[in-house]
Amino acid sequence: MLNWSGNHTVPTKFILLGFSILPRQKYLLFSVFLSAYLITLAGNLFIIVLSLADPALHIPMYFFLRNLSFLEICYTSVNIPKILANLLPGDQTISFIGCAVQNFFFFFLAGSECILLASMAYDCYVAICKPLHYPVVMSRKVCTGLAAGSWLSGLLIFFGLTVMVFTLAFCHSHEINHFFCDIPPLLKLACGDTYCSEMAVFIMALLVPFIFIIVSYVLILSAILQIASSAGRQKAFSTCASHLLVVSLYYGTIIIMYMTPSVEVSPGFHKALSLMYTAVTPMFNPIIYSLRNKEVKGAFWKVVMQNLGMI
C-alpha cells in the first residue's frame, strides 16, 4: 500500500481502524449514526423550507440560518455515509486520493461554517448595537456578499491546507486510528515536524473567525448591559441566544480537538470529540433554533394551520 518516491513515502491507501468494538455493537452504532444522519437531514431541511415558505422569515437572520442549514447537510454528508459503510462488514480502506478529497470537503465546509457563524455574530451585533441602521447595513447585497464570502473563503483556505497536508511524507504507518480522514490522526502518520501544518489549520480555521465572534459578543454584551429595563435586556439577549449556544457547542469540541493536536491523548477521546462535531452538533442545531425561537415556532404553526385549512 506504499509507493516510494525519492525519500518520500506515498501511501496508495489508508486503513480506517474505526471503533474497537464487538461486531454486534457495530450494528447498534450503525443504527445510532443512521438515525442521527436522518434527523440532521430532516431538521435542516425543515429550517430551509420553513424559512422560505413564510415571508416573515425573509430577513437576514434567517437568510444566514438557511445557509447554515445547507452547510450542515453537506457537512454531515461528507463523512457519515462513509462511516456507515465502514461499520458494515467489508473493506475498511480508503484510497489516498479519496482521503484527500474527504478531508478537503470536510474542512472546506467546516471552515465555511466557522466564517458563516462569524457573519451571523456580526448580524446580531448590528441588530442590537445599531438597530436604526440595521436595514441599510444588513441589506440583501451585504448578506449575499457575507454568505458567498464564507463559502469562498473556506474553499480557498482549505484547498491550500489540504495540499499542504497531503504533500507531507507519511512514513509511520498507513493505518489511521479514526473513523474518517481527520487531520490530527493523519498528521501522526507524517514524517518529521508537523507543527506548522497543525498551527495553520488551527489559526486559519478556528482562531480568526473565533476572535471575530468573541469581539462581536463583547460589544453585544456591552450594549445589552446599557439597556435600562430588564425586559429590554432579556429581549435583546434572546435575539442571539440560539446563535451563542450553537457557537458554544461547535467551537467547544473543535477547539479541544485541534488546539493541541500534538499532545498525547487517548485516541478514544479524539474519536468521542469527533462524534460531537460530525454527528451530534449538526443534529442539534435545527432543534436549538426551532425550540428557542418564537418566530420559527410561529411560522411552523402558521404553515400547519394553512395546510389544515386546505383539507
C-alpha positions as CSV (number, residue, x, y, z in Angstrom):
1,M,0.0,0.0,0.0
2,L,3.0,2.3,-0.1
3,N,4.8,3.9,-3.1
4,W,8.3,5.2,-2.8
5,S,9.2,8.5,-4.5
6,G,12.7,9.5,-3.7
7,N,13.0,9.9,0.0
8,H,9.2,10.3,0.4
9,T,6.6,7.6,1.1
10,V,3.3,8.0,-0.7
11,P,0.6,5.6,0.5
12,T,-1.9,4.4,-2.1
13,K,-4.4,3.5,0.6
14,F,-5.2,4.1,4.3
15,I,-6.9,1.7,6.6
16,L,-9.5,3.3,8.8
17,L,-9.4,1.4,12.1
18,G,-12.7,2.9,13.2
19,F,-14.2,1.7,16.5
20,S,-12.6,-1.0,18.7
21,I,-15.9,-2.7,19.5
22,L,-17.6,-6.1,19.0
23,P,-19.3,-6.9,15.7
24,R,-22.8,-6.8,17.1
25,Q,-22.1,-3.5,18.8
26,K,-21.2,-2.1,15.3
27,Y,-24.8,-2.7,14.2
28,L,-26.1,-0.7,17.2
29,L,-23.6,2.1,16.4
30,F,-24.7,1.9,12.7
31,S,-28.3,2.4,13.8
32,V,-27.3,5.4,16.0
33,F,-25.3,7.1,13.2
34,L,-28.1,6.5,10.6
35,S,-30.7,7.9,13.0
36,A,-28.5,11.0,13.7
37,Y,-27.9,11.5,10.0
38,L,-31.6,11.2,9.1
39,I,-32.6,13.6,11.9
40,T,-29.9,16.1,10.8
41,L,-31.2,16.0,7.2
42,A,-34.8,16.3,8.2
43,G,-34.2,19.0,10.7
44,N,-32.1,21.2,8.5
45,L,-34.4,20.7,5.5
46,F,-37.3,21.7,7.8
47,I,-35.5,25.0,8.7
48,I,-34.7,25.7,5.0
49,V,-38.3,25.0,3.7
50,L,-40.0,26.8,6.6
51,S,-37.9,30.0,6.3
52,L,-38.5,30.1,2.6
53,A,-42.3,29.4,3.0
54,D,-43.0,32.2,5.5
55,P,-42.4,35.8,4.2
56,A,-42.0,36.9,7.8
57,L,-38.7,34.9,7.9
58,H,-37.3,36.6,4.8
59,I,-34.9,38.6,6.9
60,P,-31.1,38.5,7.2
61,M,-31.0,36.3,10.3
62,Y,-32.9,33.5,8.5
63,F,-31.0,34.0,5.3
64,F,-27.9,33.1,7.2
65,L,-29.7,30.3,9.0
66,R,-30.7,28.8,5.7
67,N,-27.1,28.9,4.6
68,L,-26.0,27.3,7.9
69,S,-28.6,24.5,7.5
70,F,-27.5,23.8,3.9
71,L,-23.9,23.7,5.1
72,E,-24.8,21.2,7.9
73,I,-26.5,18.9,5.3
74,C,-23.4,19.0,3.1
75,Y,-21.0,18.7,6.1
76,T,-22.6,15.6,7.6
77,S,-23.0,14.0,4.1
78,V,-19.2,14.1,3.6
79,N,-18.4,11.7,6.4
80,I,-21.4,9.9,7.8
81,P,-22.1,7.7,4.7
82,K,-18.5,6.5,4.7
83,I,-18.7,5.9,8.5
84,L,-21.8,3.9,8.0
85,A,-20.2,1.8,5.2
86,N,-17.1,1.1,7.5
87,L,-19.4,-0.1,10.3
88,L,-20.7,-2.9,8.0
89,P,-18.6,-6.0,7.2
90,G,-16.2,-5.4,4.3
91,D,-13.4,-3.2,3.1
92,Q,-12.2,-0.7,5.7
93,T,-9.8,1.1,3.4
94,I,-9.9,4.5,1.7
95,S,-7.6,5.5,-1.1
96,F,-5.0,8.2,-0.7
97,I,-7.0,10.4,-3.2
98,G,-10.3,9.5,-1.5
99,C,-8.8,10.5,1.9
100,A,-7.6,13.8,0.5
101,V,-11.0,14.6,-1.2
102,Q,-12.9,13.7,2.0
103,N,-10.5,15.8,4.1
104,F,-10.8,18.8,1.8
105,F,-14.6,18.8,1.6
106,F,-15.0,18.2,5.3
107,F,-12.7,21.1,6.3
108,F,-13.9,23.3,3.5
109,L,-17.4,23.0,4.8
110,A,-16.4,23.2,8.5
111,G,-14.2,26.2,7.8
112,S,-17.0,27.9,5.8
113,E,-19.3,27.2,8.8
114,C,-16.9,28.9,11.2
115,I,-16.8,32.0,9.0
116,L,-20.6,32.0,8.5
117,L,-21.0,31.8,12.3
118,A,-18.8,34.9,12.5
119,S,-21.1,36.6,9.9
120,M,-24.1,35.7,12.0
121,A,-22.4,37.2,15.0
122,Y,-22.0,40.4,13.0
123,D,-25.7,40.3,12.1
124,C,-26.5,40.0,15.9
125,Y,-24.1,42.9,16.7
126,V,-25.8,45.2,14.1
127,A,-29.3,44.2,15.2
128,I,-28.6,45.0,18.9
129,C,-26.0,47.8,18.8
130,K,-27.1,49.7,15.6
131,P,-30.8,48.9,15.3
132,L,-31.7,52.1,13.4
133,H,-29.0,51.4,10.7
134,Y,-29.9,47.6,10.5
135,P,-31.9,47.7,7.3
136,V,-29.2,49.7,5.5
137,V,-26.2,47.9,6.9
138,M,-27.6,44.4,6.5
139,S,-29.0,44.9,3.0
140,R,-29.6,41.9,0.7
141,K,-26.4,42.7,-1.2
142,V,-24.3,42.8,2.1
143,C,-25.9,39.5,3.3
144,T,-25.3,37.8,0.0
145,G,-21.7,39.0,0.0
146,L,-21.1,37.8,3.5
147,A,-22.6,34.3,2.8
148,A,-20.7,34.0,-0.5
149,G,-17.5,35.2,1.2
150,S,-17.9,32.5,3.8
151,W,-18.2,29.7,1.2
152,L,-15.4,31.2,-1.0
153,S,-13.0,31.7,2.0
154,G,-13.5,28.2,3.2
155,L,-12.9,26.9,-0.3
156,L,-9.6,28.8,-0.9
157,I,-8.2,28.4,2.6
158,F,-8.8,24.7,2.9
159,F,-7.7,23.8,-0.7
160,G,-4.3,25.2,0.3
161,L,-4.2,23.5,3.6
162,T,-5.3,20.2,2.1
163,V,-2.5,20.4,-0.5
164,M,0.0,21.3,2.3
165,V,-1.1,18.3,4.5
166,F,-1.2,15.7,1.7
167,T,2.2,16.7,0.3
168,L,3.8,15.6,3.6
169,A,5.7,12.3,3.6
170,F,3.8,9.5,5.5
171,C,6.4,7.1,7.0
172,H,5.0,5.8,10.3
173,S,2.1,3.6,9.1
174,H,-0.9,3.5,6.7
175,E,-3.4,2.8,9.5
176,I,-5.5,5.8,10.6
177,N,-6.8,5.2,14.1
178,H,-10.0,7.0,13.4
179,F,-13.3,6.5,11.6
180,F,-12.6,9.1,8.9
181,C,-9.7,11.0,7.4
182,D,-9.3,13.6,10.2
183,I,-6.3,15.9,10.4
184,P,-4.9,15.0,14.0
185,P,-4.6,11.2,13.5
186,L,-3.4,11.8,9.9
187,L,-0.6,14.1,11.0
188,K,0.6,11.4,13.4
189,L,1.5,9.3,10.4
190,A,3.6,12.0,8.8
191,C,7.4,12.1,9.0
192,G,9.2,15.0,10.7
193,D,7.8,18.0,12.4
194,T,4.1,18.8,11.6
195,Y,3.8,21.8,13.9
196,C,3.4,24.3,11.0
197,S,0.6,22.3,9.5
198,E,-1.2,22.0,12.8
199,M,-0.9,25.7,13.5
200,A,-2.0,26.6,10.0
201,V,-5.2,24.5,10.5
202,F,-5.8,26.0,13.9
203,I,-5.2,29.7,13.1
204,M,-7.0,29.8,9.7
205,A,-9.9,27.5,10.5
206,L,-10.6,28.4,14.1
207,L,-8.8,31.3,15.7
208,V,-9.5,34.1,13.2
209,P,-13.3,33.6,13.0
210,F,-13.5,32.8,16.7
211,I,-11.8,36.1,17.6
212,F,-14.3,38.0,15.4
213,I,-17.2,36.2,17.2
214,I,-15.8,37.0,20.6
215,V,-15.3,40.7,19.7
216,S,-18.9,40.8,18.4
217,Y,-20.3,39.3,21.6
218,V,-18.3,41.6,23.8
219,L,-19.8,44.6,22.0
220,I,-23.2,43.0,22.1
221,L,-23.0,42.3,25.9
222,S,-21.8,45.8,26.5
223,A,-24.8,47.2,24.6
224,I,-27.3,44.9,26.4
225,L,-26.0,45.9,29.8
226,Q,-26.7,49.6,28.9
227,I,-30.4,48.8,28.3
228,A,-32.3,50.2,31.2
229,S,-35.2,47.8,31.5
230,S,-34.8,44.1,32.4
231,A,-37.4,43.2,29.8
232,G,-35.5,45.0,27.1
233,R,-32.3,43.3,28.1
234,Q,-34.0,39.9,28.0
235,K,-35.5,40.5,24.6
236,A,-32.1,41.7,23.2
237,F,-30.3,38.7,24.6
238,S,-32.9,36.2,23.3
239,T,-32.2,37.6,19.8
240,C,-28.7,36.0,19.8
241,A,-29.2,33.3,22.4
242,S,-29.6,30.5,19.9
243,H,-26.6,31.5,17.9
244,L,-24.5,31.8,21.0
245,L,-25.5,28.3,22.1
246,V,-24.7,26.9,18.6
247,V,-21.3,28.6,18.6
248,S,-20.5,27.2,22.1
249,L,-21.3,23.7,21.1
250,Y,-19.5,23.9,17.8
251,Y,-16.3,25.6,18.9
252,G,-16.2,23.9,22.3
253,T,-15.5,20.5,20.9
254,I,-13.4,21.6,17.9
255,I,-11.1,23.8,19.9
256,I,-10.4,21.0,22.4
257,M,-9.7,18.7,19.4
258,Y,-7.4,21.0,17.4
259,M,-5.9,23.4,19.9
260,T,-3.2,21.0,21.0
261,P,-3.2,18.1,18.5
262,S,0.4,17.1,19.3
263,V,-0.4,16.3,23.0
264,E,-0.6,12.6,23.6
265,V,-4.2,11.8,24.5
266,S,-6.3,8.7,24.1
267,P,-7.4,8.0,20.5
268,G,-10.8,7.2,22.0
269,F,-11.0,10.7,23.4
270,H,-10.4,12.2,20.0
271,K,-13.0,9.9,18.5
272,A,-15.6,10.9,21.1
273,L,-14.9,14.6,20.3
274,S,-15.1,13.9,16.6
275,L,-18.5,12.3,17.1
276,M,-19.7,15.5,18.7
277,Y,-18.9,17.8,15.8
278,T,-19.6,15.3,12.9
279,A,-22.9,13.9,14.1
280,V,-24.2,15.4,17.4
281,T,-23.8,19.2,16.8
282,P,-25.3,19.3,13.3
283,M,-28.3,17.3,14.6
284,F,-29.0,19.7,17.5
285,N,-28.6,23.0,15.6
286,P,-32.1,22.9,14.0
287,I,-33.6,21.8,17.3
288,I,-31.9,24.7,19.1
289,Y,-33.1,27.3,16.6
290,S,-36.6,25.8,16.5
291,L,-37.2,25.4,20.2
292,R,-35.7,28.7,21.3
293,N,-37.1,30.8,18.5
294,K,-40.7,32.1,18.8
295,E,-40.6,33.2,15.1
296,V,-39.7,29.7,13.9
297,K,-42.4,28.1,16.1
298,G,-44.9,30.7,15.0
299,A,-44.1,30.1,11.3
300,F,-44.4,26.4,11.8
301,W,-47.9,26.6,13.3
302,K,-48.9,29.1,10.6
303,V,-48.0,26.7,7.9
304,V,-49.7,23.8,9.7
305,M,-52.9,25.8,10.1
306,Q,-52.8,26.9,6.4
307,N,-52.5,23.3,5.3
308,L,-55.2,22.2,7.6
309,G,-57.5,24.9,6.2
310,M,-56.9,23.5,2.7
311,I,-58.1,20.0,3.6
